[in-house]
Amino acid sequence: MDEVLTEAEEHPKTLHVLLHGLWLGQDLAQGPERLLALSSRPALATGTDPIVLFRTAGALRRLGRYDEGLSAIDRAIDCLPPGDISVHADLVRERSLLCAARDLHQHRSPTRTSSGAPS
């Protein structure tokens, strides 16, 4: 990947392909961190590309940075052109995943006693 990044420089289509690969590679070492680094390159870091924001939100979810992920996915939804319902559904699913992961994390966070009850 590093070789391709060097060759690609700021070619948006190539960077999008790499971003997609990192998004698909759920078990890649440092995958979420690499995805965030890639999404911050000038060609992708416009803050207005709903696909980049969608992939960023997924990486932030995987890192447990739920509020930042929700902010990114909400921006992605706002940036969608009117009538783009297929991508909208993907964004809404990611938003639901972020909310569920955040809620699960918050539910498990309270310190529990040996009986399992919150202290």
GIDA-V802332 format. One record per residue. D_FIRST is the distance of its C-alpha to the first C-alpha in Angstrom with 2 decimals. Layout:
D_FIRST
D_FIRST
This chain:
0.00
3.79
5.40
5.17
6.17
8.68
9.95
10.23
12.26
14.16
14.22
15.07
14.52
10.93
10.38
12.59
10.76
7.60
10.49
12.25
9.80
9.83
13.52
14.14
12.57
15.67
15.47
11.99
12.74
12.75
11.62
14.36
13.95
10.30
11.60
14.53
12.85
10.91
14.28
16.11
14.73
17.81
16.98
16.66
19.04
22.20
23.55
24.90
22.18
23.20
19.99
17.93
20.84
20.97
17.40
18.11
21.35
19.85
17.60
20.75
22.77
20.61
21.14
24.85
25.05
27.19
29.15
26.16
24.64
28.02
28.18
24.81
25.86
29.29
27.96
25.85
29.09
30.99
28.61
28.91
31.15
34.47
34.68
30.99
32.01
29.23
26.54
29.24
29.68
26.02
26.36
29.67
28.27
25.59
28.45
30.53
27.89
27.62
31.42
31.84
29.35
31.04
34.45
33.67
32.37
35.53
37.72
36.46
36.59
40.38
41.66
43.53
46.61
47.07
48.73
45.59
47.28
45.79
47.43
